[in-house]
Structure formats: C-alpha cells, structure tokens
Amino acid sequence: MENFNDIIKGEKLTLVDFFATWCGPCKMMHPVLEQLKKDLGDSIRIIKLDVDENEDFSMQYNIQSVPTLMIFKKGEVVWRQSGAQTLNELKSIIAQHS
C-alpha cells in the first residue's frame, strides 16, 4: 500500500480532504468529492484523512479547522482552503493547477 507521502509526491495532482466524522460541513463534502472523482476520473487523486485518526499529519500541515482541503502537486502544496467548497469551485481550482 502506498503511503501518504508517496502519493502526494506523485506526478498526479492530489486533493486531500482533512475531515472529522463529527463535522457537519465535512459530511456535506462527501458527495461533492465523489462527483468530482466521477467527473475528473484518473486525472486526480482524492484522499480523505480523518484528523482524529491522523493527528501526525494534522499537526504537520497545521490543520486548525475541518474540512480543510489541500491540493498537492509533486509534493508541494499548491492550494489550501478551509470550509466546504462547491463542485464548480473545486473544478476551477484544479483546472488552474493541472
């Protein structure tokens, strides 16, 4: 199994959703991210990281609120935003970094 660092350092754009199971806006993001994956297919990787189960990554990336979405390109953070995003907003942001 690939580890987190290997995935974000890959050639493919990677969207990471830092979420919590108890978070209402995080639950709203789930269908948005599923539709995004359907629409964009293999052109992007989408990873969900539960902040309560992955405290080391949450601390490493200074996650203060959930959901926090981050886009990585070859290991570098190219975009970061806290709060729920719409499908169109995410598509636009991804297009800017593809």
C-alpha positions as CSV (number, residue, x, y, z in Angstrom):
1,M,0.0,0.0,0.0
2,E,1.3,3.5,-0.9
3,N,1.8,5.8,2.0
4,F,0.6,9.4,2.2
5,N,4.0,11.0,1.3
6,D,4.5,8.8,-1.7
7,I,1.0,9.7,-3.0
8,I,1.4,13.5,-2.6
9,K,4.8,13.4,-4.3
10,G,3.5,11.6,-7.3
11,E,3.0,13.1,-10.8
12,K,-0.8,13.2,-10.4
13,L,-2.5,16.2,-8.7
14,T,-3.7,15.1,-5.3
15,L,-6.6,16.6,-3.4
16,V,-6.5,15.8,0.3
17,D,-9.6,16.3,2.4
18,F,-8.8,16.7,6.1
19,F,-12.1,15.9,7.8
20,A,-13.7,14.6,11.0
21,T,-16.6,12.2,11.3
22,W,-18.4,14.5,13.7
23,C,-18.2,17.5,11.4
24,G,-21.3,18.6,9.5
25,P,-19.7,20.5,6.7
26,C,-17.3,17.6,6.2
27,K,-20.3,15.3,5.6
28,M,-21.6,17.8,3.0
29,M,-18.3,17.5,1.2
30,H,-18.5,13.7,0.7
31,P,-21.0,13.7,-2.2
32,V,-19.1,16.7,-3.8
33,L,-15.8,14.8,-3.7
34,E,-17.5,11.7,-5.1
35,Q,-18.9,13.7,-8.0
36,L,-15.6,15.3,-8.6
37,K,-13.9,11.9,-8.8
38,K,-16.6,10.8,-11.3
39,D,-16.2,13.9,-13.4
40,L,-12.3,14.0,-13.4
41,G,-11.6,10.3,-13.3
42,D,-7.9,9.3,-13.2
43,S,-6.7,12.9,-13.8
44,I,-6.6,13.5,-10.0
45,R,-6.3,11.5,-6.8
46,I,-8.6,12.3,-3.9
47,I,-7.7,11.2,-0.4
48,K,-9.7,11.7,2.8
49,L,-7.8,11.9,6.1
50,D,-9.6,11.7,9.4
51,V,-7.9,14.3,11.6
52,D,-8.7,12.3,14.7
53,E,-7.1,9.2,13.4
54,N,-4.1,11.0,11.7
55,E,-3.0,13.5,14.3
56,D,0.6,13.5,13.0
57,F,-0.5,14.7,9.5
58,S,-2.9,17.2,11.0
59,M,-0.1,18.7,13.1
60,Q,2.4,18.6,10.2
61,Y,0.0,20.6,8.0
62,N,-1.3,22.8,10.8
63,I,-4.9,21.8,10.4
64,Q,-6.9,24.2,12.6
65,S,-10.4,23.5,11.3
66,V,-12.3,20.9,9.3
67,P,-12.8,20.4,6.5
68,T,-9.5,21.7,5.2
69,L,-8.8,20.8,1.6
70,M,-5.3,20.9,0.1
71,I,-4.0,20.2,-3.4
72,F,-0.5,18.8,-3.8
73,K,1.5,18.8,-6.9
74,K,4.7,16.8,-6.8
75,G,4.8,17.0,-3.0
76,E,4.2,20.8,-2.8
77,V,1.0,22.4,-1.5
78,V,-0.3,24.5,-4.4
79,W,-3.7,25.3,-2.8
80,R,-5.3,25.2,0.6
81,Q,-8.7,26.2,1.9
82,S,-10.8,25.6,5.0
83,G,-14.5,25.1,4.8
84,A,-16.8,23.4,2.4
85,Q,-16.4,24.1,-1.3
86,T,-18.7,23.6,-4.2
87,L,-18.1,21.2,-7.1
88,N,-17.6,24.1,-9.6
89,E,-15.2,25.9,-7.2
90,L,-13.1,22.7,-6.9
91,K,-13.1,22.1,-10.6
92,S,-12.0,25.6,-11.3
93,I,-9.1,25.4,-8.8
94,I,-8.0,22.0,-10.1
95,A,-8.0,23.4,-13.6
96,Q,-5.7,26.2,-12.6
97,H,-3.1,23.7,-11.2
98,S,-3.4,21.0,-13.8
